[in-house]
Structure formats: structure tokens, C-alpha cells
């Protein structure tokens, strides 16, 4: 599996975790700062890989939706 596909699969996995609306899982992800490397990946790869950039945008959109649901 190439690196780009592995990164895309990882982003899809975390996006699915967000959609589960499991507070324990989300707190665990926040505690271990899982989203910081995703942000760094987005900044680093946004100009090179359109598929990865699109997945990152979908991830942040999912975060926004989850935060709205909690408020």
C-alpha cells in the first residue's frame, strides 16, 4: 500500500470515529492529541495531493458538525 493511500485511509478512520458520537472515544483522541498531526499533514500536503487535501477538509467539516451537535 502506498503512503498516500495509507494516509487517506487513516483520515477516513478518524472521520468515522467522529461520526460515532462516542464521548469516551472522542475524549481519548483529544487527550492524545490525534488531531494535531492531521492538521500538520493538511498544511504540508495541501498543495501536492488533492485527494488527501479533500479528505482533510472532510475531516475538519466532520469536526465542525460534531462540535455543533455538542453545543
Residue pairs with C-beta under 8 A, 6 or more apart in sequence:
1 9
4 49
4 51
4 52
7 41
7 45
7 52
7 55
8 51
8 52
8 55
11 38
11 52
11 55
11 56
11 58
11 59
12 55
14 29
14 34
14 35
14 38
14 59
15 55
15 58
15 59
15 62
17 25
17 26
17 29
18 26
18 59
18 62
18 63
18 66
19 62
19 66
21 66
21 69
26 66
29 35
35 63
38 56
38 59
41 52
41 56
42 53
42 56
42 57
42 60
45 52
45 53
45 56
46 53
46 56
